[in-house]
Amino acid sequence: MSSFVKEIASSTLDVILPRTCPGCSVKLLPTEKILCVDCLNDLTPAHESNITEEFTKHFEETKLITGLFSMFLFEKGEAIQKLLFSIKYERRFSSAFYMGELLGEALLQYRAEWEYDLILPVPLHKVRLIERGFNQANYIAKGISSIVGVKSSKDILYRKRYTDTQTKKDKEERKKNVQDAFKIKSAIEIENKNILLVDDVITTGSTINAAAGVLKLHGASSVFAASIALA
Ligand SMILES: [Zn+2]
């Protein structure tokens, strides 16, 4: 089944089967898009101070990204983790897209000064993509694109090495793991461009730094980074 057909099938199922809240498993009301109202209210917003702290910690020294934005703080065991997990592993395409729309609106509101010509999702390796069926970051990027009116593309930046799952690695191991992990398919599309890199969660920043490094090496003028959550 092509990914397009899978996508249609999945969104049709969303309509036929009763939708449940990934945060607490209650049945969602028609007005509740992805989380129930209670879980939605439980999400902890990422304040500017959180974002600045994260930027200082992981991005100031490398100077590879110009700006950072994130909507929520990632909390283990909480609704945000369950939501991102359900997006990733239960293939909730429409939730990923919707979170992207929210992120797009937040970017217009809180990062109106950012000027970018292209939105790129942090890619998954081909093997991982086949395993999982879709790249959640791509749907988040599409959601942002639909709001801010800037093109997104999943075909420019790709992962050349298969990297093991990051969750059980420490910071140094993660860094090594992602170094040299990215490649550019056609440099001409990013030359002198300002790029918005998008991922679901930004944890140590090593993935974003590695991807931004490759983009800049191939002529990108500046790179901004945005995510649903900050870990
Ligand atoms: Zn809930």
Residues whose N, C-alpha, C, O or C-beta is under 5 A from the ligand:
A	BS01	ZN	C21 G23 C24 S25 C36 C39
